[in-house]
Amino acid sequence: VASGVGVISGLGEVSGVVGEYLTDCWKWAAAKSPLLQDAALEIETIPAVTFCQGCNQTYETVQYGRTCPYCASEDTYLLVGNEVNIKEIEAC
């Protein structure tokens, strides 16, 4: 983070959180605090990955949805991609 103060967030691809909205809210809140005025928010996207219990394969959730592209099973579940994490807070 260039300013020396900031947050790095991991945002799941299917978390339901819109990164642009989160960034706008961050800018608004940071502007109200003298401590955070130059603070940056970096968002890293966590790709959504689904696991198929029918064939034990993983695949990209956004591209294929709930149906496995390998065996057409719907016996699947999301492994990663719905998280909202704070990965790092940097302050100098």
C-alpha positions as CSV (number, residue, x, y, z in Angstrom):
1,V,0.0,0.0,0.0
2,A,1.6,3.2,-1.2
3,S,0.5,5.6,1.5
4,G,1.8,3.5,4.3
5,V,-1.7,3.0,5.7
6,G,-4.2,0.6,4.1
7,V,-6.1,-2.6,4.0
8,I,-5.8,-5.5,1.6
9,S,-9.1,-7.4,1.2
10,G,-9.8,-10.8,-0.4
11,L,-13.3,-10.7,-2.0
12,G,-14.8,-13.9,-3.2
13,E,-16.0,-13.9,-6.8
14,V,-19.5,-15.0,-5.7
15,S,-19.6,-13.3,-2.3
16,G,-22.4,-11.0,-3.3
17,V,-20.2,-8.0,-2.4
18,V,-19.7,-5.5,-5.3
19,G,-16.0,-4.4,-5.2
20,E,-16.7,-1.0,-6.7
21,Y,-19.3,-0.3,-4.0
22,L,-17.0,-1.4,-1.2
23,T,-14.3,0.9,-2.7
24,D,-16.7,3.8,-2.8
25,C,-17.7,3.2,0.9
26,W,-14.0,3.0,1.9
27,K,-13.2,6.3,0.2
28,W,-16.2,8.0,1.9
29,A,-15.3,6.6,5.4
30,A,-11.5,7.3,5.0
31,A,-12.2,10.9,4.0
32,K,-14.0,11.4,7.4
33,S,-11.0,10.3,9.4
34,P,-7.7,12.3,9.5
35,L,-5.9,9.1,10.2
36,L,-7.2,7.3,7.1
37,Q,-7.4,10.2,4.6
38,D,-4.6,8.8,2.4
39,A,-5.3,5.2,3.2
40,A,-5.8,2.7,0.4
41,L,-8.0,-0.3,0.0
42,E,-6.8,-3.0,-2.3
43,I,-9.2,-5.8,-3.3
44,E,-8.0,-9.1,-4.5
45,T,-10.5,-11.4,-6.1
46,I,-10.8,-14.9,-4.9
47,P,-11.9,-17.1,-7.8
48,A,-15.0,-19.3,-7.1
49,V,-14.3,-23.0,-7.3
50,T,-16.9,-25.8,-7.0
51,F,-16.3,-29.4,-6.1
52,C,-18.2,-32.2,-7.8
53,Q,-19.0,-35.2,-5.5
54,G,-20.0,-37.3,-8.5
55,C,-16.5,-37.3,-10.2
56,N,-14.3,-35.6,-7.6
57,Q,-13.3,-32.8,-10.0
58,T,-13.1,-29.1,-9.3
59,Y,-14.2,-26.4,-11.8
60,E,-14.8,-22.7,-12.2
61,T,-18.2,-21.9,-10.6
62,V,-18.9,-18.7,-12.5
63,Q,-18.4,-20.3,-15.9
64,Y,-20.4,-23.6,-15.2
65,G,-22.7,-22.9,-12.3
66,R,-23.9,-25.7,-10.2
67,T,-23.8,-28.4,-12.9
68,C,-20.4,-30.2,-13.2
69,P,-19.0,-29.8,-16.7
70,Y,-17.2,-33.1,-16.5
71,C,-20.1,-35.5,-15.5
72,A,-23.2,-33.3,-15.5
73,S,-23.9,-34.0,-11.9
74,E,-25.6,-31.4,-9.7
75,D,-24.1,-33.1,-6.5
76,T,-21.7,-30.2,-6.1
77,Y,-20.7,-27.6,-3.5
78,L,-18.7,-24.4,-3.4
79,L,-15.2,-24.8,-2.1
80,V,-14.0,-21.2,-2.2
81,G,-15.2,-17.9,-3.6
82,N,-17.9,-16.6,-1.3
83,E,-15.5,-15.2,1.3
84,V,-15.0,-11.6,2.4
85,N,-11.6,-11.5,4.1
86,I,-9.3,-8.9,5.5
87,K,-5.9,-10.2,4.5
88,E,-3.7,-7.5,5.7
89,I,-3.8,-4.2,7.6
90,E,-0.8,-2.0,7.1
91,A,0.0,1.1,9.2
92,C,3.2,3.1,9.5
